[in-house]
Amino acid sequence: MSDEMQDNSQRQVGVLAVVGVVVRAISQSMSLILLLLAGRFLTVELFGIFVLASILMNFAVMQMYSGIYNYVLKEPNFDTTQRTAFGLQIIFSIFFALAILLVAGVVKLAGWGGLLAALIAATALVPMLAMMASWQEAMLLRKGDVKYYYASLLTSEVCGFVLGVVMLVNGGGVWALIANRYCAAAVMAAMLTVKVRAIPLPALDREHARSIIDFSMGLYGAAAMSFVSAYGAAIILGGFLSATAVGLFRMGARTATAAFDLFAQTFRVLTWQAVGRMSREERLPPELWTRLVAVTVSIMILVLGALSILARPVTLFLLGEQWVDMVPVLQIMCWIKILHTVDLVCTAQLAAVGQSKFLFRARVMEIALMLVALLATVQFGTVAVTMALVPSTLLYVVLLLRKLAHMTELSFAHVARSILPGVLLSLLALVAVYAVSRAMAGQPVPLLIIATAIAGCAAYLALAFIALRQWTIASLQSVSVAILPAREKDPV
């Protein structure tokens, strides 16, 4: 690749990265604003009931973006199996819809709460919409049209956000959050379908179905385990304590997740697209994963670390005194989400080389440890339950890193040289964030946030392009090569 072509490639990557970050920032900002408005208009208990009601819906949607979704992105001979893959996707979505209705009926008959049962039943059709959106999204990303994907995502989130806010302000209560999910899913599915301009006729070829399921089951299992990891604490809190405990935990966890997703969703899309393409083109270098982990972890430490430092003033300003008990939950969850960053890259890399079954086994070990820790700590309250998530998360991260290091024949020293500079970079930038936050204690929260953001970003960029310039440039070059498709004259 010539210098001019390399510069052009890096500019293209830069544009995609900026577009992705901006869209995700707007999307997550709207999601967070809607969440905070719900915190203002709903009681902690009512918000907790909504969390419990939406668990099955969220599980179903997550599965629609796993398994077959990843198969569509990776499979090189997709034309021959397309109809069967679509048929299986439809079957899975119908199964989830019926399961949601069944659970709603059980809750109603058992007398566990009429509102809870009604809210569960109201989510039943969301998996159907998510099925179409996820299928068309995978088809679009397979063609490399990331920009339209971002446009669709932004439009759908804006529509859902506006509807949710209008309903909350006009007394729609918890139903505003249900309507938000329906609207966003429907608009996303419609826009992607208009762009892709094709809906395959579903079929079920036995041989093709067996091949697709073999590829997908490990990913479905890993996604299910990931979901239990995310919602296990809320389920146990609801079962052993109260909806109020669920509300406090979930609000703290969801706030941390919103900050995490600000960049994580962009990284997830680009990573799966890049690793899937490079795997198909047979040019997947063994050291790529270390560079991708280094970049994502470095950025996440800065973003989530800063949020943990400012957790208390931000909570009091945005939600008020009734939510102050969630502050330690938010702080702990920020650092847990930083550990989850490793999963973004490692899952894509392992799946690309056929290790989806390992991902499932690793998740099983994580969940087993997590459930033991949760059951042992639930009697001590919400903060103890949140802390109980740390050991299992660490275990899972260590398993992924160990497996990848072994498969790619990279030494611990090589992995450390790739990752530790980015960690050091972010931690040093957080020192600036903490110093500014302490110096401005008592100032208006918006001014505090702006000042710490400027200080943190300035320190991060200065260190990245001065003190750690060589590491930064090498990492950006590796990422740019991964994201862009190979040209005819490029080495493979």
Beta strands, then each sheet from edge to edge (+ up, - down):
end
